[in-house]
Amino acid sequence: MRVRYVLLAALLCAGAAFPQSLRDLADQRGIKIGAAVDPSHFTESLYATTLAREFNQAEPENAMKFGPIHPGLTTYNFDPADQIVDFAQSHSMAIRGHNLVWYNQLPGWLTSANYTPEQLSSILQDHINTVAGRYAGKLSAWDVVNEAFNGDGTLRSYLWYDSPGIGLKGTGYIEQAFRWAHAADPKALLFYNDYSAETINTKSDAIYRMAQDFKARGVPIDGIGLQMHFTTNTGPLASMEANIKRITDLGLEVQITELDVRLPVNSGVASAASLATQAQIYHDITALCLKFPLCTAIQSWGFTDKYSWIPGTYPGFGAALEFDTNYQPKPAYTSIQNALQTAPPLISAAGLVNGASYAGGAVAPGEIVLLYGATFGPSTLDFGAQTSQTRLLFDGVAAPILYSQVGQTAAIVPFAVAGKVSTQVEYEYLGQRSAAITVSVTPAQPGVFSLDSSGQGAGAIVDASGQIVSRNHPAHHGDVISVFITGGGATLPASQDGQVLFDGPFPLLAATPQVKIGGVDCPVPYAGGASGLIAGVAQINVQVASGVASGEQSLIVVQGTSGSQSGLTVWVQ
Ligand code: XIL
């Protein structure tokens, strides 16, 4: 016996030791893990397989920049960018566009001619239309404007701004670029991207003020990209955290767009100590991003030390990425993996709503709830409590889980919350538990199931023969119809969590519901458990009163001071 257990334990340990790809882990976090790529390496099999295995997002390192993609006034070279888009699509990876407006890598035809602001304005609009338009609907995000600020918070002087510029003052030219980009690709999230603006400093203050102004005036900006080209001296993490907090507090996303940590190298080789320091930085940045639901991507500038801009740009430095020149994972890789595996999930009370009405604010015993926004969970939909690694705890009592996927979990509030004022809710996935949130408990919070699951329009209502009540099959006056709700609260006798009801007599709702159809009170001959359904769904039989008008009528269930959602209807004739 003993030997068998040891063997079993050994097998389990061996299983646990197999590394999970960064991509699999990021999918469980609902975030993007990306890398800047160069399509000229796609034919190198280790480059391609590593990229597709480890990353769920790719960004052209150069292929979409103005010079490379628009080499002549009327000529475009889309091939390299198209290759990246094809590669990403065939490996189900997101694509981040980079970039539309920058001071660098501009073509000679543009910089050497003396265009007027009017001409430059139409050249830029045309460029954005053409490039963003070509990839419209295919990109998750665009860096619309890159590196427009100086370190002292002033605007960088260059072609698009003031030398001679497109005729707009201050951040007006940036705003204009965002508006053009939004018109060309309404689906892509639009980012302002910069370096040395990770911590709170003069430059990040200026970017923040612009973002705040853009948000306030409805300029189509969705986020700020933090490049994060680091040495081992990154600046204080707490200051980066404060900066990400203020940006995400505006409702903007943050994406880490160009992470690399360059090390001093000797013939390309870094010391073990510096590799360990680097690993810690990769870990800490990953963990930092995972503290914010609106930090939605972590991307490195390349992924293999074989191809990195660092040695060419910073002589004496290198070894900046997660994989070495032979595509072997470095300590940095393992540390990103570790951060993705162990960060606590985030949840918020605002994400917890009734599964039928989507009303929030409180929970009732036995209520089917949806928890939106948890930042860790199965990457694909996981049905049923048996197989689920997801747990939702109410004062430590595990709720039956109906299904779970990162960002959305359906569960049934344990009946044990009955009589409480509030409950502590914790969410757990693969053993990582969130901080507890406090949620009010109400005796009942009825939500009526709708036919199309929107919570609105025709209810999921059947007549005595089991036929769905609809416009073509309306309920008649005097008919008894069955309405299904959740949030009806405690029952008599008490219900058991997760119990599916087969044999009557079924428990009855403790708080007797009143039902109004078209504003008219209707008799309720039965309100309690539903045959074949799980405890927490209640069936309410209602007789359509003779005073109810014909047509599509509102239907409201009231228990005590709680009413079901408005906008739910039933057809009567
Ligand atoms: C770099 C590329 O990596 C190089 O290949 C190219 O020669 C110059 O540009 N910030 C950015 C990136 O936004 O576009 C830059 O990429 C690196 C710094």
Residues whose N, C-alpha, C, O or C-beta is under 5 A from the ligand:
A	BS01	XIL	E61 W309
